Amino acid sequence: MSSNCSGYPLSLIAQYTLAHMLGYNPEALEFRKIDRVYGKLQGVYETFKGTMRLTVRRRAGTLVIEYRDRPVEDITPLTPVKVEEDYALFTAYTLTGRIPVEFRIKGDKVEMLYERYKLLKVQRA
Protein backbone atom coordinates (compact mmCIF):
# COMPACT_ATOMS: atom_id res chain seq x y z
CA MET A 1 0.00 0.00 0.00
CA SER A 2 1.33 3.44 -0.84
CA SER A 3 0.26 6.91 0.17
CA ASN A 4 1.34 10.50 -0.26
CA CYS A 5 0.32 11.39 3.33
CA SER A 6 2.99 12.42 5.79
CA GLY A 7 3.10 13.09 9.48
CA TYR A 8 1.06 10.10 10.68
CA PRO A 9 1.20 6.36 10.05
CA LEU A 10 -1.47 5.08 7.65
CA SER A 11 -3.16 3.15 10.48
CA LEU A 12 -3.91 6.44 12.29
CA ILE A 13 -5.08 8.14 9.10
CA ALA A 14 -7.43 5.18 8.53
CA GLN A 15 -8.80 5.45 12.10
CA TYR A 16 -9.46 9.16 11.63
CA THR A 17 -11.15 8.61 8.25
CA LEU A 18 -13.27 5.72 9.49
CA ALA A 19 -14.43 7.67 12.56
CA HIS A 20 -15.40 10.60 10.33
CA MET A 21 -17.25 8.38 7.86
CA LEU A 22 -19.18 6.66 10.68
CA GLY A 23 -20.29 10.01 12.09
CA TYR A 24 -18.02 10.04 15.16
CA ASN A 25 -15.87 12.99 16.16
CA PRO A 26 -12.38 12.02 14.95
CA GLU A 27 -10.82 14.65 17.24
CA ALA A 28 -11.94 12.50 20.21
CA LEU A 29 -9.59 9.68 19.15
CA GLU A 30 -6.79 8.99 21.64
CA PHE A 31 -3.94 9.77 19.24
CA ARG A 32 -5.47 13.18 18.43
CA LYS A 33 -5.74 13.99 22.15
CA ILE A 34 -2.11 13.01 22.68
CA ASP A 35 -1.10 15.10 19.65
CA ARG A 36 -2.93 18.17 21.01
CA VAL A 37 -1.39 17.79 24.48
CA TYR A 38 2.12 17.27 23.09
CA GLY A 39 1.67 20.47 21.09
CA LYS A 40 0.79 22.37 24.27
CA LEU A 41 3.79 20.93 26.14
CA GLN A 42 6.42 21.86 23.55
CA GLY A 43 8.33 24.97 24.46
CA VAL A 44 10.97 26.64 26.58
CA TYR A 45 10.66 26.31 30.37
CA GLU A 46 12.44 28.33 33.06
CA THR A 47 12.74 28.19 36.81
CA PHE A 48 12.18 31.17 39.07
CA LYS A 49 14.39 34.07 37.94
CA GLY A 50 15.62 31.97 34.99
CA THR A 51 18.31 30.07 36.86
CA MET A 52 17.63 26.94 34.80
CA ARG A 53 16.29 26.67 31.26
CA LEU A 54 14.99 23.53 29.51
CA THR A 55 13.41 22.99 26.10
CA VAL A 56 10.74 20.36 25.48
CA ARG A 57 10.48 19.21 21.86
CA ARG A 58 8.66 16.50 19.96
CA ARG A 59 10.93 13.85 18.45
CA ALA A 60 10.05 10.49 16.88
CA GLY A 61 6.53 10.36 18.30
CA THR A 62 7.43 11.35 21.85
CA LEU A 63 8.80 14.32 23.78
CA VAL A 64 12.39 15.02 24.81
CA ILE A 65 13.91 17.45 27.28
CA GLU A 66 16.90 19.35 25.90
CA TYR A 67 19.30 20.93 28.37
CA ARG A 68 22.13 23.10 27.10
CA ASP A 69 24.74 24.77 29.22
CA ARG A 70 28.28 25.63 28.19
CA PRO A 71 30.01 22.44 29.32
CA VAL A 72 26.92 20.19 29.20
CA GLU A 73 24.45 19.27 26.49
CA ASP A 74 21.87 16.63 27.31
CA ILE A 75 18.78 15.17 25.63
CA THR A 76 16.43 13.11 27.80
CA PRO A 77 13.53 11.20 26.19
CA LEU A 78 10.22 11.16 28.03
CA THR A 79 8.08 8.02 28.22
CA PRO A 80 4.36 8.78 28.62
CA VAL A 81 2.57 7.30 31.63
CA LYS A 82 -0.66 9.32 31.62
CA VAL A 83 -1.77 11.98 29.14
CA GLU A 84 -4.89 14.07 29.81
CA GLU A 85 -6.00 17.45 28.48
CA ASP A 86 -4.92 19.26 31.67
CA TYR A 87 -2.25 16.92 33.09
CA ALA A 88 0.52 14.72 31.73
CA LEU A 89 2.87 12.37 33.56
CA PHE A 90 6.03 11.05 31.94
CA THR A 91 9.04 9.07 33.10
CA ALA A 92 12.57 10.19 32.28
CA TYR A 93 15.20 7.47 32.37
CA THR A 94 18.57 8.88 33.36
CA LEU A 95 21.87 7.55 34.68
CA THR A 96 20.54 7.97 38.21
CA GLY A 97 17.31 6.06 37.57
CA ARG A 98 13.71 6.86 36.71
CA ILE A 99 12.48 10.39 37.32
CA PRO A 100 8.79 11.37 37.15
CA VAL A 101 8.13 14.46 35.03
CA GLU A 102 4.76 16.16 35.53
CA PHE A 103 3.08 18.81 33.40
CA ARG A 104 0.07 20.79 34.59
CA ILE A 105 -1.86 22.66 31.93
CA LYS A 106 -4.08 25.57 33.00
CA GLY A 107 -5.35 27.38 29.92
CA ASP A 108 -2.31 28.90 28.19
CA LYS A 109 -0.05 28.33 31.21
CA VAL A 110 1.98 25.16 31.57
CA GLU A 111 4.14 24.22 34.53
CA MET A 112 6.59 21.35 34.66
CA LEU A 113 7.87 19.50 37.72
CA TYR A 114 11.22 17.88 36.95
CA GLU A 115 13.61 16.53 39.56
CA ARG A 116 13.45 19.18 42.30
CA TYR A 117 12.58 22.00 39.92
CA LYS A 118 9.32 23.75 39.14
CA LEU A 119 9.55 25.31 35.71
CA LEU A 120 7.08 27.53 33.85
CA LYS A 121 6.67 27.60 30.09
CA VAL A 122 7.92 30.97 28.87
CA GLN A 123 7.76 30.52 25.09
CA ARG A 124 6.82 28.08 22.37
CA ALA A 125 9.55 25.89 20.87
C-alpha positions as CSV (number, residue, x, y, z in Angstrom):
1,M,0.0,0.0,0.0
2,S,1.3,3.4,-0.8
3,S,0.3,6.9,0.2
4,N,1.3,10.5,-0.3
5,C,0.3,11.4,3.3
6,S,3.0,12.4,5.8
7,G,3.1,13.1,9.5
8,Y,1.1,10.1,10.7
9,P,1.2,6.4,10.0
10,L,-1.5,5.1,7.6
11,S,-3.2,3.2,10.5
12,L,-3.9,6.4,12.3
13,I,-5.1,8.1,9.1
14,A,-7.4,5.2,8.5
15,Q,-8.8,5.4,12.1
16,Y,-9.5,9.2,11.6
17,T,-11.1,8.6,8.3
18,L,-13.3,5.7,9.5
19,A,-14.4,7.7,12.6
20,H,-15.4,10.6,10.3
21,M,-17.3,8.4,7.9
22,L,-19.2,6.7,10.7
23,G,-20.3,10.0,12.1
24,Y,-18.0,10.0,15.2
25,N,-15.9,13.0,16.2
26,P,-12.4,12.0,15.0
27,E,-10.8,14.7,17.2
28,A,-11.9,12.5,20.2
29,L,-9.6,9.7,19.2
30,E,-6.8,9.0,21.6
31,F,-3.9,9.8,19.2
32,R,-5.5,13.2,18.4
33,K,-5.7,14.0,22.2
34,I,-2.1,13.0,22.7
35,D,-1.1,15.1,19.6
36,R,-2.9,18.2,21.0
37,V,-1.4,17.8,24.5
38,Y,2.1,17.3,23.1
39,G,1.7,20.5,21.1
40,K,0.8,22.4,24.3
41,L,3.8,20.9,26.1
42,Q,6.4,21.9,23.6
43,G,8.3,25.0,24.5
44,V,11.0,26.6,26.6
45,Y,10.7,26.3,30.4
46,E,12.4,28.3,33.1
47,T,12.7,28.2,36.8
48,F,12.2,31.2,39.1
49,K,14.4,34.1,37.9
50,G,15.6,32.0,35.0
51,T,18.3,30.1,36.9
52,M,17.6,26.9,34.8
53,R,16.3,26.7,31.3
54,L,15.0,23.5,29.5
55,T,13.4,23.0,26.1
56,V,10.7,20.4,25.5
57,R,10.5,19.2,21.9
58,R,8.7,16.5,20.0
59,R,10.9,13.8,18.4
60,A,10.1,10.5,16.9
61,G,6.5,10.4,18.3
62,T,7.4,11.4,21.9
63,L,8.8,14.3,23.8
64,V,12.4,15.0,24.8
65,I,13.9,17.5,27.3
66,E,16.9,19.4,25.9
67,Y,19.3,20.9,28.4
68,R,22.1,23.1,27.1
69,D,24.7,24.8,29.2
70,R,28.3,25.6,28.2
71,P,30.0,22.4,29.3
72,V,26.9,20.2,29.2
73,E,24.5,19.3,26.5
74,D,21.9,16.6,27.3
75,I,18.8,15.2,25.6
76,T,16.4,13.1,27.8
77,P,13.5,11.2,26.2
78,L,10.2,11.2,28.0
79,T,8.1,8.0,28.2
80,P,4.4,8.8,28.6
81,V,2.6,7.3,31.6
82,K,-0.7,9.3,31.6
83,V,-1.8,12.0,29.1
84,E,-4.9,14.1,29.8
85,E,-6.0,17.5,28.5
86,D,-4.9,19.3,31.7
87,Y,-2.2,16.9,33.1
88,A,0.5,14.7,31.7
89,L,2.9,12.4,33.6
90,F,6.0,11.0,31.9
91,T,9.0,9.1,33.1
92,A,12.6,10.2,32.3
93,Y,15.2,7.5,32.4
94,T,18.6,8.9,33.4
95,L,21.9,7.6,34.7
96,T,20.5,8.0,38.2
97,G,17.3,6.1,37.6
98,R,13.7,6.9,36.7
99,I,12.5,10.4,37.3
100,P,8.8,11.4,37.2
101,V,8.1,14.5,35.0
102,E,4.8,16.2,35.5
103,F,3.1,18.8,33.4
104,R,0.1,20.8,34.6
105,I,-1.9,22.7,31.9
106,K,-4.1,25.6,33.0
107,G,-5.3,27.4,29.9
108,D,-2.3,28.9,28.2
109,K,-0.1,28.3,31.2
110,V,2.0,25.2,31.6
111,E,4.1,24.2,34.5
112,M,6.6,21.4,34.7
113,L,7.9,19.5,37.7
114,Y,11.2,17.9,36.9
115,E,13.6,16.5,39.6
116,R,13.5,19.2,42.3
117,Y,12.6,22.0,39.9
118,K,9.3,23.8,39.1
119,L,9.6,25.3,35.7
120,L,7.1,27.5,33.8
121,K,6.7,27.6,30.1
122,V,7.9,31.0,28.9
123,Q,7.8,30.5,25.1
124,R,6.8,28.1,22.4
125,A,9.5,25.9,20.9
